[in-house]
Amino acid sequence: MNLSRAASVELTEALVALHPEHPEGVEIAVCPPSVYLDAVGTALGDSTIRLGGQDMYPASNGAFTGEISSAMLLDLGCHYVILGHSERRALMGETDEQVNRKTRAALESGLTPIVCLGESLEQRESGQTRAVVSGQFENSLAGLDEAEISRIVIAYEPVWAIGTGKVATPEQAEAVHDDLRKMLENRYNAEIAGGVQLLYGGSVKPGNAADLLAQANVDGALVGGAALKADDFSGIIQAAGELAKQ
């Protein structure tokens, strides 16, 4: 919940100027607040940067005042939608079951869900990381077949590293991503597991992006505060582009 309409457009235009085409092997998306989706989508023009929403309601339409549907997101040109973000889980009380309903609705509509999982500082310090992430994985992504899971992006975002300046070490991030890859393989198969994109989210910046993205099972980043400055976001994109060349 940041920026004004004018600032959102200015940021988007700067990002398009820096990256009129995405680096080979890299995908870029921006997910502004819903009230600015139209303006940001217009500012993106015909660039290769994709648009996404920050949340959606599982019903396609109806008497759900204040909500936004998949049909509305698609109407505005969205390709992605973020679901189950830790702030929505913690502050709005979203459950795994609600995230699962939204995920299914997004898939049915043709949107690509970015489903977020992650533990709190208290849970990490008490050794519950694997149990928490596994539970969120099982319940938030329950009942999805191979074709459906192949269309989903999973973002691991340790709650304790979001907006705090704290960052999971590359080894900590890789350990959870490796666990997620194994969960996918156990539920489906190795081919499916290898094809699902796993993002790390939690105070990713230009200075640490290369080390995080270099991990074997970290396929990309879900960027928060650093995405509010074009040069910082561009630095992360450039780091991804350099790694993609290797």
C-alpha angles and dihedrals in degrees: 000000000000141000133018126264092263093047091048091053092045091051092048093049091050091050092049090050090052094044111024084162125023117248113264111277093016130104121201128198136170124207111194126176111288094250089062099042093099094049093045092046089053090049090052089058111167095338119129092243109112129220128232141176126237095226143343141199117248095234117083093221142336144094099338102125114207096015130113125219135214088248090057092048091050090047088058092051100260121162099177138038126194113226133186096012110181092244091057091046093048103034102029096034096238113176130211088251092056090048089051092053091050092047092053091047092049092051092048090053095049098252120133109237120217099204115199127214131174149131134247124244091255091052093048094048091050092052096251099122096108094043094048096046092043091051092049090047094050096045103033091049097034120148098010117143126219095270092050098046089049089063095052130093116209120208121197107205116171103214092218091061099051114106091338098098088239114122131194108244114250087254093052091048092047093049092058093041089051089052090050091050090052091048089054092047092049093050097040122000142284094270093053091044092052093051100053112096114234117198129194117219125183125099094331110178137170089262097057102026097092094053093046095045092047091068114110097242100033106098099174148330137271098212124206125170095006089061090066090072117060095213093050093047090046090052090057091047090050091051089052090048093052091051091047089059092059 
